[in-house]
Amino acid sequence: MANNNEKMSREEAGRKGGETTAKNHDKEFYQEIGQKGGEATSENHDKEFYQEIGQKGGEATSENHDKEFYQEIGQKGGEATADSHGKEFYQEIGEKGGEARANQRDDSDDGKMSREEAGRKGGEKSRR
């Protein structure tokens, strides 16, 4: 939409320029400039910057999505992880988790199996 001086608005000029650029460049072009922009941003910002924008993004996402959204993306992520990792991966992380948890609990002996032992036994059982 042109303004009173028959000039193109910034919004319209930007839209037209974007459309022309999209016609002249392929996916690889956008990947390359995106990577360059990401590298430049990482050189100019610290860890706190990324923590802050991550937190803001997480808050915005949680305001715009419901429980089902998170269940769906969690399921998709779990399936993708399962497709890319073998049984050994799960045995290893289960054992590490059991060991870490055992190190966190107090040393009182209540007669129950330790979580570390339970994790180890579970890993052994899944190997069969």
C-alpha distance (Angstrom), angle and dihedral (degrees) to the residues before:
residue distance angle dihedral
M1 . . .
A2 3.81 . .
N3 3.81 122.0 .
N4 3.81 125.6 -131.3
N5 3.83 93.4 -77.6
E6 3.82 91.3 58.4
K7 3.79 88.3 -111.8
M8 3.75 123.3 134.0
S9 3.82 116.2 -107.3
R10 3.81 118.8 -116.9
E11 3.78 89.3 -113.3
E12 3.80 92.4 53.7
A13 3.82 92.9 44.1
G14 3.79 90.5 50.5
R15 3.78 92.4 48.6
K16 3.81 92.7 49.3
G17 3.79 92.0 45.9
G18 3.78 90.7 49.8
E19 3.79 92.0 50.1
T20 3.82 91.5 49.7
T21 3.80 92.1 48.0
A22 3.81 91.2 48.8
K23 3.81 90.0 53.7
N24 3.81 92.7 50.6
H25 3.82 100.8 45.0
D26 3.79 137.2 56.3
K27 3.80 134.6 -142.1
E28 3.81 92.9 -86.6
F29 3.82 90.6 58.1
Y30 3.79 91.5 56.2
Q31 3.81 92.2 44.3
E32 3.80 90.4 52.8
I33 3.80 96.0 48.8
G34 3.80 89.7 43.6
Q35 3.79 90.8 53.7
K36 3.81 91.5 47.7
G37 3.79 90.5 49.6
G38 3.79 91.6 48.9
E39 3.80 91.7 50.2
A40 3.81 91.9 48.8
T41 3.80 91.1 48.3
S42 3.80 92.2 50.0
E43 3.81 90.2 52.5
N44 3.81 91.4 52.8
H45 3.81 101.2 42.8
D46 3.78 136.5 56.6
K47 3.80 134.9 -140.0
E48 3.82 92.8 -86.9
F49 3.82 90.7 57.9
Y50 3.79 91.3 56.9
Q51 3.79 92.3 43.8
E52 3.79 90.5 52.9
I53 3.80 96.3 48.1
G54 3.81 90.0 43.7
Q55 3.77 91.0 53.3
K56 3.81 92.0 47.5
G57 3.79 90.7 48.9
G58 3.79 91.8 48.7
E59 3.80 91.7 50.0
A60 3.80 92.1 48.6
T61 3.79 91.1 48.4
S62 3.79 93.1 49.4
E63 3.81 90.3 51.0
N64 3.81 91.2 52.2
H65 3.81 101.1 42.5
D66 3.78 137.0 56.6
K67 3.80 135.4 -142.3
E68 3.82 92.7 -84.9
F69 3.81 91.0 57.9
Y70 3.80 91.5 56.5
Q71 3.79 92.0 44.7
E72 3.79 90.3 52.5
I73 3.81 96.2 48.2
G74 3.80 90.5 43.2
Q75 3.78 90.8 53.5
K76 3.80 91.8 47.4
G77 3.80 91.0 49.3
G78 3.78 91.6 48.2
E79 3.79 91.7 50.2
A80 3.81 92.1 48.1
T81 3.80 90.7 49.8
A82 3.80 91.7 47.8
D83 3.80 90.2 50.8
S84 3.80 93.1 51.6
H85 3.83 100.0 41.8
G86 3.74 131.9 59.8
K87 3.78 132.1 -139.2
E88 3.83 91.4 -88.4
F89 3.81 90.8 61.9
Y90 3.79 91.8 57.9
Q91 3.79 92.5 44.5
E92 3.80 90.4 52.2
I93 3.79 96.4 47.8
G94 3.80 90.7 44.1
E95 3.78 90.8 53.4
K96 3.81 92.5 45.9
G97 3.79 90.8 48.9
G98 3.77 91.7 49.4
E99 3.79 91.9 49.6
A100 3.80 92.8 47.6
R101 3.77 92.1 48.9
A102 3.80 92.0 47.6
N103 3.81 89.3 52.8
Q104 3.81 90.3 53.0
R105 3.78 98.1 52.5
D106 3.77 120.8 82.5
D107 3.77 120.2 -99.2
S108 3.79 96.2 -111.6
D109 3.79 113.0 130.2
D110 3.78 108.2 -136.5
G111 3.79 95.3 168.4
K112 3.81 93.6 -104.6
M113 3.78 126.3 121.4
S114 3.79 111.0 -95.1
R115 3.77 117.4 -113.3
E116 3.78 88.9 -120.4
E117 3.79 90.2 56.7
A118 3.80 91.4 44.8
G119 3.83 90.5 50.7
R120 3.79 91.5 48.6
K121 3.79 92.5 47.8
G122 3.80 90.8 47.1
G123 3.80 90.5 50.8
E124 3.80 91.0 49.3
K125 3.79 91.4 48.3
S126 3.82 92.6 51.3
R127 3.82 90.2 52.5
R128 3.80 91.1 64.6
